[in-house]
Amino acid sequence: MAKSALEAAGIDAMIQADSAGGMRPHLASASGGFKILVRDEDAVAAREVLEPLAQAGIDDESES
């Protein structure tokens, strides 16, 4: 959901997770979950987009 919100705002984003190439998806949550990556120059705008989602308790796990 977070990635979709960023892309809707025109911000390119990637989800990073260590899942052994998709073979062991449980590793991603065991190793601290997922990270959303954006370009340095988009970081401030990305925070502005994601802050309301975080305050509402919405996370990006449903998208993975």
Buried (B, 14 or more C-beta within 10 A) or exposed (E): EBBEBBEEBEBEBEBEBBBEEEEEEEEBEEEEEBEBEBEEEBEEBBEEBBEEBEEEEBEBEEEE
